[in-house]
Amino acid sequence: YLFRSLDLEHWQYMHPFVEDDRFTLIGDDFACPYFWPIGNRYILPFYSHMSGGQYLLGDYDTERHKFVVTNHGNFNFGPSGPAGVHAPSATPDGKEGVIIIFNMNPGMVTQGWDQIMSLPRRLTLISADEIGIEPAGDIESLRYNHEYVGTMTLPANKEIRLKKIRGNAMEICAEINTQDASMIEMNVLESPGKEEYTTISILPGRGYGSGRNYWRAPGEQPVRRPIPGLVSLQTTHSSVLPGAYARAAETAQVLIGPEETVKLRIFIDKSIVEVFVNGKQCVAVRVYPGRDDSIGVSLRSQGSSSQLISLDAWQMRNIYE
């Protein structure tokens, strides 16, 4: 709803602000809302206490003071608690983008205040109805102890442990050609005996279809839109600690074109894992490994072989030291 005021003390109700919203659910309460320009359009990020963090994308009708919605997306891809993304805070970056950051809910009862903040993300408009998502800020300045893995074949159905790539406060950048593999899997925070591990899965072309265009003209051929892939962040085996809550995977759609490779940018910071995919999607969860040796990284190609084009990894410095 839209209100206006001349003195920020006395407010006048005008009318419902959002128009043509066919995306949100009855009961979504639009908590923590922000409304900012993004490219030549507008974005309204908010948090629903029923169905999690979301955004509406559309145009601002300045004559009628209405936000006309054309698309929608999520920041949560599972329950916000335990261990999930919570409410957003957002501000323009002065370059047609929006910087957004989230508080992250705990996945384990600890003493004192135990929510933390996600990495800041930069949202940009990459097409009329598509948002780009990249990490924001000078994160690269925290890198040290670089390790590199060059091009290699990932054989079908075999876990490949990357012996040089280890850590629980690190950044990993990987590019993979999935070829005919039905799934690419990367385990991080993995113990030598696999008692603990957190799994990042890429499933090409396994998302929802675009539906049927019932409004096309007679004789007009249907538009074949590519089917998105899925990125899934699974924490079921992340911890052996009795107090760590199990939860379902965060699983999000991401559109990866037929000629595109998969580009992952992964941030691990002790009790949080954040995964950016092709600059178009991000999933994040809290994790609580209980073993000191849960620092390994491995790759697996399911069904058919695939190709690791490159993998770079850095340890990350503590910003408070």
Secondary structure, DSSP 4 states (H G I P E B T S, - for coil): -EEE-SSSSS-EEEE--EES--SS-TT---BS---EEETTEEEEEEEETTTEEEEEEEEEETTTTEEEEEEEEES-SS-STTTSEEEEEEEE-SSS-EEEEEEE--SB--SS---EEPPPEEEEEEETTEEEEEE-SSGGGGEEEEEEE--EEE-BT--EEEEEEE-SEEEEEEEEE-TT-SEEEEEEEE-TTSSS-EEEEEETT-S------TTPPTTPPPP-PPPPEEEEEE-TTS---TTBPP-PPEEEEE---TTPPEEEEEEEESSEEEEEETTTEEEEEE-----TT--EEEEEEESS-EEEEEEEEEEE--TT-
